[in-house]
Amino acid sequence: MTKEQRRYPRVECTGDAGVQIAPSGSCCAAKIVDLSAGGCLLVLKQPQCLTQDTTVELTFTINNLPFRTLGQVKAKRSDKAIGFQFRSLSDSLRRQLEELLQQLIENRPARSLLQGLREKRHYPRIKCTGPAAVQIAAGEKSCPATIVNLSARGCLLHLRRPQRLWRDMLVELTFEINHLPFRVRGQVKAIRTDTTIGFQFPLLSERVRNQLEDLMKELMATIMKQQAARTRT
């Protein structure tokens, strides 16, 4: 995990956004996927010629709150999914972002965890990191991976190398978060790139499900404490 990710946990959200590469250029429409006080992940409607550390002007609106700031390209997950780091935030804008993040954490993920853990649409995905592996068939060597986010029903993994995977394929997953190891069956549900794959957990025992839900609550509590501490400072 990078220093920026440790300091600024990202919270999933939705909203309209735009990316303007040059002052006189047109603005490319986008959707915001997640947000932190230090950056955001956008999915652009059209691929753009963006290289590492390119600085652009970002606009986005979340909960009817508009923001405009400079962003620097820091992660290219695909030709459309781009991670930006905010540059030169004013104190007032940083406070506004932190207040918005606190609202998102309190009103959305926390509520869905407490009220809807048994409903699929109420399983929020929480950013986390840890070693993982994907085994396609018994006897085959596992492919190393890193876990990107987790819910009580599934996870997103970044594989070290491409694998022969297709939608609804069943594999065996292992991952570790906060020193807690898990081994579960995973079903391919989203292929974002040839190495970024979303899995659903179709056959969880009640014991493993409870362990996952407890871990989710622990991760959420940690995020809320970190955000509260930054707001106080």
C-alpha positions as CSV (number, residue, x, y, z in Angstrom):
1,M,0.0,0.0,0.0
2,T,1.3,3.4,-0.9
3,K,1.8,6.2,1.6
4,E,-1.1,8.2,0.1
5,Q,-3.4,5.2,0.4
6,R,-2.5,4.6,4.0
7,R,-3.2,8.2,4.9
8,Y,-6.4,8.6,2.9
9,P,-8.7,5.6,2.8
10,R,-10.9,5.7,-0.2
11,V,-14.7,5.6,0.1
12,E,-16.9,4.3,-2.7
13,C,-19.4,6.9,-4.1
14,T,-21.2,8.0,-7.3
15,G,-21.5,11.2,-9.2
16,D,-20.9,13.0,-12.4
17,A,-17.3,14.2,-13.2
18,G,-15.2,15.8,-15.9
19,V,-11.6,15.8,-17.0
20,Q,-10.1,18.7,-18.8
21,I,-6.6,18.0,-20.1
22,A,-5.7,21.4,-21.4
23,P,-7.2,24.9,-20.5
24,S,-8.5,25.3,-24.1
25,G,-9.4,21.7,-24.6
26,S,-12.8,20.1,-24.3
27,C,-13.9,18.4,-21.1
28,C,-14.3,14.6,-21.1
29,A,-17.3,13.4,-19.2
30,A,-16.7,10.8,-16.5
31,K,-18.2,9.1,-13.4
32,I,-16.6,9.1,-10.0
33,V,-16.1,5.7,-8.4
34,D,-14.4,6.4,-5.1
35,L,-13.0,9.4,-3.2
36,S,-10.5,10.2,-0.5
37,A,-9.1,13.5,0.9
38,G,-6.1,12.9,-1.3
39,G,-7.5,11.7,-4.6
40,C,-10.2,9.9,-6.6
41,L,-10.9,7.2,-9.1
42,L,-12.8,8.1,-12.3
43,V,-14.2,6.1,-15.2
44,L,-14.1,8.2,-18.3
45,K,-16.8,7.8,-21.0
46,Q,-14.1,8.0,-23.7
47,P,-10.4,6.9,-23.6
48,Q,-8.0,9.8,-23.2
49,C,-4.3,10.2,-23.9
50,L,-3.2,10.4,-20.2
51,T,0.3,9.4,-19.0
52,Q,1.6,9.0,-15.5
53,D,1.8,12.3,-13.6
54,T,-0.1,14.3,-16.2
55,T,-1.9,17.2,-14.5
56,V,-5.5,17.9,-15.5
57,E,-8.4,19.9,-14.1
58,L,-11.1,17.8,-12.4
59,T,-14.7,18.6,-11.7
60,F,-17.1,16.3,-9.9
61,T,-20.3,16.5,-7.9
62,I,-21.3,14.2,-5.0
63,N,-24.4,14.7,-2.9
64,N,-25.1,17.9,-4.9
65,L,-21.8,19.3,-3.8
66,P,-19.6,20.5,-6.7
67,F,-15.8,20.4,-6.6
68,R,-13.1,21.7,-8.9
69,T,-9.4,21.0,-8.4
70,L,-6.2,20.0,-10.2
71,G,-5.5,16.2,-10.4
72,Q,-2.4,14.3,-11.3
73,V,-2.6,10.9,-12.9
74,K,-1.3,8.2,-10.5
75,A,-2.9,4.9,-11.5
76,K,-4.2,3.7,-14.8
77,R,-6.3,0.6,-14.2
78,S,-7.6,0.6,-17.8
79,D,-7.8,3.0,-20.7
80,K,-10.9,4.6,-19.0
81,A,-10.4,3.9,-15.3
82,I,-7.9,6.4,-14.0
83,G,-6.8,7.2,-10.4
84,F,-5.9,10.8,-9.7
85,Q,-4.1,12.5,-6.8
86,F,-5.4,16.0,-5.9
87,R,-2.8,18.7,-6.3
88,S,-2.6,22.1,-4.4
89,L,-5.8,21.8,-2.4
90,S,-6.7,24.8,-0.4
91,D,-7.4,24.4,3.3
92,S,-11.1,25.2,2.8
93,L,-11.5,22.7,-0.1
94,R,-9.7,20.0,1.9
95,R,-12.0,20.6,4.9
96,Q,-15.0,20.3,2.5
97,L,-13.8,17.0,1.2
98,E,-13.1,15.6,4.6
99,E,-16.6,16.6,5.8
100,L,-18.1,15.0,2.7
101,L,-16.1,11.8,3.3
102,Q,-17.3,11.7,6.9
103,Q,-20.9,11.9,5.7
104,L,-20.4,9.2,3.1
105,I,-18.8,6.9,5.7
106,E,-21.5,7.5,8.3
107,N,-24.6,7.6,6.1
108,R,-23.9,5.0,3.4
109,P,-21.4,2.1,4.3
110,A,-22.1,2.1,8.0
111,R,-25.9,2.2,7.5
112,S,-25.8,-0.6,4.9
113,L,-23.5,-2.7,7.2
114,L,-25.8,-2.4,10.1
115,Q,-29.2,-2.6,8.3
116,G,-28.7,-4.8,5.3
117,L,-25.9,-7.3,5.7
118,R,-28.2,-10.0,4.4
119,E,-29.2,-8.2,1.3
120,K,-26.9,-8.4,-1.7
121,R,-27.5,-4.8,-2.8
122,H,-26.5,-3.6,0.7
123,Y,-23.0,-5.2,0.7
124,P,-20.7,-2.2,0.4
125,R,-17.2,-2.9,-0.9
126,I,-14.4,-1.6,1.3
127,K,-10.9,-0.7,0.1
128,C,-8.3,-3.0,1.7
129,T,-5.1,-4.7,0.8
130,G,-3.5,-8.0,1.4
131,P,-1.9,-11.0,-0.4
132,A,-4.2,-13.3,-2.3
133,A,-4.1,-16.2,-4.8
134,V,-6.3,-17.8,-7.4
135,Q,-6.3,-21.5,-8.1
136,I,-8.2,-22.4,-11.3
137,A,-8.1,-26.2,-10.9
138,A,-7.1,-28.7,-8.2
139,G,-3.4,-29.6,-8.6
140,E,-2.6,-26.5,-10.6
141,K,-0.2,-23.8,-9.2
142,S,-2.0,-20.8,-7.8
143,C,-1.6,-17.4,-9.4
144,P,-0.4,-14.7,-6.9
145,A,-2.6,-11.7,-6.5
146,T,-3.4,-8.7,-4.3
147,I,-6.9,-8.0,-2.9
148,V,-8.2,-4.5,-3.8
149,N,-11.6,-4.4,-2.1
150,L,-13.9,-6.7,-0.1
151,S,-17.5,-7.2,0.8
152,A,-19.3,-10.0,2.6
153,R,-20.3,-11.4,-0.8
154,G,-17.3,-10.9,-2.9
155,C,-13.9,-9.2,-3.7
156,L,-11.8,-7.6,-6.4
157,L,-8.4,-9.0,-7.0
158,H,-5.5,-7.8,-9.1
159,L,-3.6,-10.8,-10.5
160,R,0.1,-10.7,-11.0
161,R,-0.4,-12.2,-14.5
162,P,-3.3,-12.9,-16.8
163,Q,-5.2,-16.2,-16.4
164,R,-7.7,-18.2,-18.4
165,L,-10.9,-16.8,-16.7
166,W,-14.4,-16.3,-18.0
167,R,-17.7,-15.1,-16.5
168,D,-19.3,-17.5,-13.9
169,M,-16.2,-19.7,-13.8
170,L,-15.6,-21.2,-10.3
171,V,-12.1,-21.0,-8.8
172,E,-10.5,-21.3,-5.3
173,L,-9.5,-18.1,-3.7
174,T,-7.2,-17.5,-0.7
175,F,-6.5,-14.1,0.8
176,E,-5.3,-12.5,4.0
177,I,-6.4,-9.2,5.5
178,N,-5.3,-7.9,8.9
179,H,-3.5,-11.2,9.5
180,L,-6.8,-13.1,9.0
181,P,-6.6,-15.9,6.4
182,F,-9.6,-16.9,4.3
183,R,-10.1,-19.8,1.7
184,V,-13.3,-19.7,-0.3
185,R,-14.8,-20.6,-3.6
186,G,-15.0,-17.7,-5.9
187,Q,-17.2,-17.2,-9.1
188,V,-16.0,-14.7,-11.7
189,K,-18.5,-11.9,-12.0
190,A,-16.6,-8.9,-13.5
191,I,-13.5,-8.9,-15.7
192,R,-12.3,-5.2,-15.7
193,T,-9.0,-6.0,-17.3
194,D,-7.0,-9.1,-18.0
195,T,-5.6,-9.0,-14.5
196,T,-8.3,-7.1,-12.5
197,I,-11.1,-9.5,-11.7
198,G,-14.2,-9.3,-9.5
199,F,-15.4,-12.5,-7.7
200,Q,-18.6,-13.4,-5.9
201,F,-18.6,-15.8,-3.0
202,P,-21.4,-18.3,-3.9
203,L,-21.0,-21.0,-1.2
204,L,-20.0,-19.5,2.1
205,S,-20.4,-21.4,5.3
206,E,-22.2,-19.5,8.1
207,R,-18.9,-19.4,10.1
208,V,-16.9,-17.9,7.2
209,R,-19.7,-15.4,6.5
210,N,-19.7,-14.3,10.1
211,Q,-15.9,-13.9,10.0
212,L,-16.1,-11.8,6.9
213,E,-18.9,-9.6,8.3
214,D,-16.9,-9.1,11.5
215,L,-13.8,-8.1,9.4
216,M,-15.9,-5.7,7.4
217,K,-17.1,-3.9,10.5
218,E,-13.5,-3.8,11.8
219,L,-12.3,-2.2,8.5
220,M,-15.2,0.3,8.5
221,A,-14.5,1.3,12.2
222,T,-10.8,1.8,11.3
223,I,-11.7,4.1,8.4
224,M,-14.1,6.1,10.5
225,K,-11.5,6.6,13.2
226,Q,-8.9,7.7,10.7
227,Q,-11.3,10.2,9.1
228,A,-12.4,11.6,12.4
229,A,-8.7,12.1,13.5
230,R,-7.9,14.0,10.3
231,T,-11.0,16.1,10.7
232,R,-9.9,17.1,14.2
233,T,-6.4,18.1,12.9
